[in-house]
Amino acid sequence: WTCDSWKKQKVISAEEGIVSIAYERKFHEYSRLYQLMKLYLYAPSSGLYSCPLAMTDGLTDSLIKEAYNRLITRDANRFWTSGQWMTEKAGVFGIANGTETIAVPVGNNAYRLYGYKWFSSAADSEITLTLARVSDMEGNFLHGTRGLTLFFLKTRDDNGALNNINVVKLKDKLGTRQLPTAELLLDGTLAYKISEEGRGVASIAHMLHVTRIYNAISAVGGMRRILLYSRDYMHRRKVFGKHLFEIPLHVQTLSRMDVETRASLILLFEVQFLYNLIISVSNVLMC
């Protein structure tokens, strides 16, 4: 599915602790800030590997004890990444009414999933979260948000075969082809319920919060990288007999971009610090 350079990003991100830093807690309440600063530097060179890392980080709060240690390890041979399979063909109507995947119970909290996931992010990940509607013995299920339940599944079995998942096609995306996003047919895929029935959207909220923060910090990292390239270029490029850095309008434009980039970074760090405090307080109250 993916090129060698993409696979190498998994090794680099694991060994550098892009996800694990937040859970090693060496810097206590500032661990997340340190993590995001490293992501800020890494993301522009990652070829969008920050996408599966975001979902991997967001998954750790979903009560999946079996997978937890693999999600936060620095050992590249044990490190797992996570996908997020929510969007379906009827997704134009929103998740509440656009999710048609059915979950059939088979005992011991296990289910078989049947449905078509139209936009499956990080399709090469070892595990994923997905939404489905639990069906009773008569094939009945609830519509709307109240009918959605959150499931955890491994994409492959112990022998390395796909978990009753048919890869219909990889998305031919502009500019992000190295990130494998696929259309997948779930045909009896073994999965495990990890939320209360009807609480699927609420249960996946933590992952969505974390991925939004990752997306934002990756965007700001890209802004900073572009500015670095632009500054270097203005000392090399000449127009009308002058270097670009000698032209006030050019310098003013880059200065405005620099101020916006700095402000965005400061805002993100403040948001992450406050979010980390909320999570810490919630964990204490749960104990």
Secondary structure, 3 states (H helix, E strand, C coil): CCCHHHHHHHHHHHHHCCCCHHHHCCCHHHHHHHHHHHHHHHHHHCCCCHHHHHHHHHHCCCCCHHHHHHHCCCCCCCCCCEEEEEEEHHHHHHHHHHCCCEEEEEECCEEEEEEEEEEEECCCCCEEEEEEEECCCCCCCCCCHHHEEEEEEECECCCCCECCEEEEEECCCCCCCCCCCEEEEEEEEEEEECCCCCCHHHHCHHHHHHHHHHHHHHHHHHHHHHHHHHHHHHCCCEECCEEHHHCHHHHHHHHHHHHHHHHHHHHHHHHHHHHHHHHHHHHHHHC
